[in-house]
Amino acid sequence: MNIQLDDYAAEDEDMARIMSTTRVVAMVGLSPNETRPSWGVARYLLALGMRVIPVNPGHTGKVILGETTYARLADIPDSIPVDMVDIFRRSDAVGTIVDEALQNLPGLKTIWCQLGVRDDKAAEKARDRGMTVVQDRCPKIEFARVA
């Protein structure tokens, strides 16, 4: 693939835009275990001033990093305006998560799939609905790079 320098500049602009406009992140697969990567990423996003809503059916109702954990994206109250869904699940779960997000989160702007996670069909569906989609990347790495 032949990437022009302008392509990197545009990508950096997208990352900076996502970082500066995202206020609420629903993190699917957030673990209460401080040694897990999802916990570290959530702490980083909190340090940037974002609110992180845990979504993990194995910990429903428990508090992780100061927020109540929901079983599904559909369970997040409408009073919580989610800007970004960050997916810490296997690639084969992404399609279902994206479908649920598109159906239940009206203010959603970004779908983010963590390192090693991607589903091009789900990404295309989300992009067709006006979403920004980032796959196989980590916001902790990308946001630090463009900050």
C-alpha positions as CSV (number, residue, x, y, z in Angstrom):
1,M,0.0,0.0,0.0
2,N,1.4,3.4,-1.0
3,I,0.7,5.8,1.8
4,Q,1.4,9.5,1.2
5,L,2.5,11.7,4.0
6,D,-0.8,13.6,3.8
7,D,-2.6,10.3,4.7
8,Y,-0.8,10.3,8.1
9,A,-1.6,13.9,8.7
10,A,-5.3,13.2,8.0
11,E,-5.2,10.2,10.4
12,D,-3.6,12.3,13.1
13,E,-6.3,14.9,12.6
14,D,-9.0,12.2,13.0
15,M,-7.3,10.9,16.2
16,A,-7.0,14.4,17.6
17,R,-10.7,15.1,16.8
18,I,-11.8,11.9,18.4
19,M,-9.8,12.7,21.5
20,S,-11.0,16.2,21.8
21,T,-14.7,15.6,21.2
22,T,-15.2,12.3,23.0
23,R,-16.7,12.9,26.5
24,V,-18.4,9.5,27.3
25,V,-16.9,6.1,26.3
26,A,-18.8,2.8,26.8
27,M,-16.1,0.2,27.2
28,V,-17.3,-3.2,26.2
29,G,-15.3,-5.8,28.1
30,L,-13.9,-3.5,30.8
31,S,-12.5,-5.6,33.6
32,P,-12.4,-4.7,37.3
33,N,-8.9,-6.4,37.4
34,E,-6.3,-3.6,37.5
35,T,-3.7,-5.8,35.7
36,R,-5.9,-6.1,32.6
37,P,-5.3,-3.9,29.6
38,S,-8.9,-2.6,29.5
39,W,-8.5,-1.3,33.1
40,G,-5.4,0.6,32.1
41,V,-6.9,2.1,29.1
42,A,-10.0,3.1,31.1
43,R,-7.8,4.8,33.7
44,Y,-6.0,6.7,30.9
45,L,-9.3,7.9,29.3
46,L,-10.5,9.0,32.8
47,A,-7.2,11.0,33.2
48,L,-8.1,12.8,29.9
49,G,-11.4,13.8,31.4
50,M,-13.6,11.3,29.7
51,R,-16.3,9.3,31.5
52,V,-16.0,5.6,31.0
53,I,-19.1,3.4,31.3
54,P,-18.3,-0.3,31.9
55,V,-20.2,-2.9,29.9
56,N,-19.5,-6.4,31.0
57,P,-22.2,-9.0,31.7
58,G,-20.0,-10.9,34.1
59,H,-19.9,-7.8,36.4
60,T,-23.3,-6.3,36.0
61,G,-24.3,-3.9,38.8
62,K,-20.8,-3.8,40.2
63,V,-18.8,-0.5,40.3
64,I,-15.7,-0.3,38.2
65,L,-13.7,2.9,38.3
66,G,-16.6,4.8,39.9
67,E,-19.2,3.7,37.4
68,T,-22.0,1.1,37.5
69,T,-21.4,-1.8,35.1
70,Y,-24.1,-2.7,32.6
71,A,-24.6,-6.1,30.9
72,R,-25.2,-4.7,27.5
73,L,-25.0,-1.4,25.6
74,A,-28.8,-1.4,25.4
75,D,-28.9,-1.2,29.2
76,I,-27.1,2.1,29.4
77,P,-29.7,4.8,30.3
78,D,-30.6,7.3,27.7
79,S,-29.4,10.0,30.2
80,I,-25.8,8.9,29.5
81,P,-24.9,10.3,26.1
82,V,-22.3,7.8,24.8
83,D,-19.9,9.3,22.2
84,M,-17.7,6.3,21.6
85,V,-17.9,2.5,22.1
86,D,-14.5,0.9,22.8
87,I,-14.5,-2.8,22.2
88,F,-12.3,-5.1,24.3
89,R,-13.7,-8.4,22.9
90,R,-12.8,-10.9,20.3
91,S,-13.3,-10.0,16.7
92,D,-16.2,-12.4,16.3
93,A,-18.2,-10.4,18.8
94,V,-17.8,-7.1,17.1
95,G,-20.7,-7.4,14.6
96,T,-23.3,-8.0,17.4
97,I,-21.8,-5.2,19.5
98,V,-21.9,-2.7,16.6
99,D,-25.5,-3.7,15.7
100,E,-26.5,-3.1,19.4
101,A,-24.6,0.2,19.5
102,L,-26.2,1.5,16.3
103,Q,-29.7,0.5,17.5
104,N,-29.4,1.9,21.1
105,L,-26.9,4.8,21.2
106,P,-28.4,7.7,19.2
107,G,-25.5,10.2,19.9
108,L,-22.8,7.7,19.0
109,K,-19.9,9.1,16.9
110,T,-17.1,6.5,17.1
111,I,-16.7,2.7,17.2
112,W,-13.2,1.7,18.4
113,C,-11.9,-1.8,18.2
114,Q,-8.8,-2.5,20.3
115,L,-5.5,-4.0,19.2
116,G,-6.0,-7.3,17.4
117,V,-9.8,-6.7,17.1
118,R,-11.5,-6.0,13.7
119,D,-14.6,-6.8,11.7
120,D,-14.6,-5.1,8.3
121,K,-18.2,-5.9,7.6
122,A,-19.3,-4.3,10.9
123,A,-17.0,-1.4,10.3
124,E,-18.6,-0.8,6.9
125,K,-22.1,-0.9,8.4
126,A,-21.1,1.7,11.1
127,R,-19.4,3.9,8.5
128,D,-22.6,3.8,6.4
129,R,-24.4,5.2,9.4
130,G,-22.0,8.1,9.7
131,M,-19.7,6.6,12.4
132,T,-15.9,7.0,12.6
133,V,-14.5,3.5,12.9
134,V,-11.0,2.7,14.3
135,Q,-9.9,-0.9,14.2
136,D,-6.9,-2.8,15.6
137,R,-5.7,0.3,17.6
138,C,-5.5,1.4,21.2
139,P,-6.8,4.9,22.2
140,K,-4.1,5.1,25.0
141,I,-1.4,4.7,22.3
142,E,-3.1,6.8,19.6
143,F,-4.2,9.7,21.9
144,A,-0.8,9.9,23.5
145,R,0.8,10.1,20.1
146,V,-1.3,13.0,18.9
147,A,-1.5,14.9,22.2
